[in-house]
Amino acid sequence: MSVSRKTLLSLVVASGLLAGAVAHAEDLAALEAAAREEGMLTTIALPHDWCGYGGVIEGFKTKYPWITVNELNPDAGSADELE
């Protein structure tokens, strides 16, 4: 049985994509485990009414209820972030 170059190339690319997806899933699992251990996400200068940050933060709280979101001065500007 012979395999064409096109088929072989397709299999190589597909296996590479699959390996990347598995590695990505492992990275996310490790990140989630570390977040569970730490238990807190601290943010600064993410106003709820700007760029959809409010929805993102609420979505995060819903998806990861075991992580406390510590919002430091949500209405701060970039200069405040540097202090």
N, C-alpha and C positions, 0 to 999 in steps of 0.2 A: 504494500500500500504506500503510495507516495503522497506527500503533503506539499501543496503549493506554497510558494514563498508568502503569498498573501495570507493564506490560512495560518501559517506559522507565525507571521508577524502579528496577526490578529490575536492569536493565543498568547504571545509574549506580552502584548500591550494589555490584554484583559487580565493576565495574572499579575502584572505590575499594578494595575488599578485596584485589584482585589487586595493585594498586599498593603497598599496604601490605605485602603478603607479599614482594614483590620488594625493597622498601626494607629490610625486616627481614633478608632473606637477605644483602643487600649489607652491612648493619651487622655481621652475624655474621662475614662473610668478612673485613671490615676488622679486627674484633676479633681473630679468629684469626691474621691476618697480623701484627698488632702483638704478640700473645702469642708467636708463633714468634720474632720478632725479640728480644723481651725475654728469653724462655727461662726465666722463673722466676715462680712464684706463692708469695707469702709469706702464711702464715696465723698467727694467734695465738688461743689459747683455744678450740680446737675439739676437745674430747675425743672420741676415737674411739667411746667407749661411750655417748655422749649424743646424742640427737636424730638418730641415724643418720649423724653426721658421718664416722665411719670408712668406711662404705660409699660416701658421697659422694666422699670424698677418693680412695679406691681406684678408684672409677669414673672420676674425673677423670684419674688417672694412667694408666688403661687407654686412655681415649679420646684423651688428649694426651700420649703418651710422650715427646715432645720438650720438654715443660715440666717442669722440676724443681720439686717441691713442697717448699718450705722451711717446716717446721712449727716455729714458735717457741712453746715452752712450751704444748703442747696442753692441759694440765690447769690452766692459769691461769684466774683469775676475771676479772670485768669490771674490778676495780680494777687488776689487773696490766696490762690492756690500755692503761690511761691513762698508765702510767709511761713 
